């Protein structure tokens, strides 16, 4: 399956696409977050697609930037995003901006060959 096909699956059902590629069910983890963040998170984890400014700041522990870029819905989910980051995201894809840049260059779990 190529990246375009994987991305199409992410658009339809992010949790299912993640499960198909990794064997890990993150449905319950995603359910703690607003739906508008699901695609961005899964596309970043699987394919290394650079997320929007709020998710990027959150992934990189830049709380000040995250606070300034959060929309009216997302601003209520800082704690849930921190929990998601620590429980559902691969350790090697979050922490700071250089880690995020490397993850995107690798092409996420798919590019690294870490998917099932």
C-alpha positions in Angstrom: 0.0 0.0 0.0 1.4 3.4 -0.9 1.3 6.6 1.1 -1.6 8.0 -0.9 -3.7 5.0 -0.1 -2.7 5.1 3.5 -3.6 8.8 3.7 -7.0 8.1 2.1 -7.6 5.5 4.8 -6.6 8.1 7.5 -9.1 10.6 6.1 -11.9 8.0 6.3 -11.1 6.6 9.8 -7.8 7.6 11.5 -8.0 5.0 14.3 -8.7 2.1 11.9 -5.9 3.3 9.5 -3.4 3.3 12.4 -4.5 -0.2 13.5 -4.2 -1.6 10.0 -0.6 -0.3 9.7 0.7 -0.9 13.3 -1.6 -3.5 14.9 -2.1 -1.0 17.8 -5.6 0.1 18.7 -5.6 3.8 19.6 -9.4 4.2 19.3 -9.9 4.9 23.1 -6.9 7.3 23.1 -8.2 9.3 20.2 -11.7 9.3 21.7 -10.3 11.6 24.5 -9.5 14.3 21.9 -11.7 16.4 19.6 -12.3 14.8 16.2 -10.7 17.7 14.3 -7.3 16.6 15.7 -7.5 12.9 14.8 -6.4 13.0 11.2 -3.4 15.3 11.9 -2.1 13.2 14.7 -2.4 9.9 12.8 -1.0 11.3 9.5 2.0 12.6 11.5 2.6 9.4 13.3 2.2 7.1 10.3 3.5 9.2 7.4 5.4 12.0 9.0 3.1 14.6 7.6 3.9 17.9 9.5 0.9 18.8 11.6 -0.7 22.2 12.0 0.7 24.8 14.4 -1.2 23.8 17.5 -0.4 20.1 17.2 3.2 20.9 16.2 3.6 23.0 19.3 2.0 20.4 21.5 4.1 17.6 20.1 7.2 19.7 20.7 6.4 20.7 24.3 6.1 24.3 23.3 3.2 25.2 25.7 3.3 28.9 25.1 3.0 28.5 21.3 0.4 25.8 21.7 -1.7 28.2 23.9 -1.4 31.0 21.3 -2.3 28.8 18.4 -5.1 26.7 19.9 -8.6 27.2 18.5 -11.6 27.5 20.8 -12.1 23.7 20.9 -8.5 22.5 21.2 -7.6 24.9 24.0 -9.6 22.7 26.3 -7.6 19.6 25.6 -4.0 20.3 26.8 -4.1 17.6 29.4 -5.7 15.0 27.1 -3.1 15.8 24.4 -0.3 15.3 26.9 -1.7 12.0 27.9 -2.2 11.0 24.3 1.3 12.0 23.5 2.7 9.9 26.3 0.5 6.8 25.9 -0.3 6.5 22.2 2.5 8.2 20.3 5.8 6.6 19.5 8.5 7.9 21.9 10.7 8.9 19.0 8.2 11.3 17.4 7.7 13.9 20.2 9.7 16.1 22.5 11.1 19.0 20.6 11.2 20.6 17.1 14.3 18.8 15.9 12.7 15.5 16.8 9.6 16.5 14.9 11.7 17.6 11.9 13.5 14.2 11.9 10.3 12.3 12.2 8.9 14.2 9.2 12.0 13.5 7.2 11.9 9.8 8.0 8.2 9.7 6.8 6.8 8.6 10.1 6.4 4.9 11.1 5.8 3.9 7.5 9.0 5.6 6.3 11.0 4.2 9.1 9.7 0.7 8.5 8.3 0.5 12.0 4.7 -0.3 10.9 3.4 -3.9 11.1 
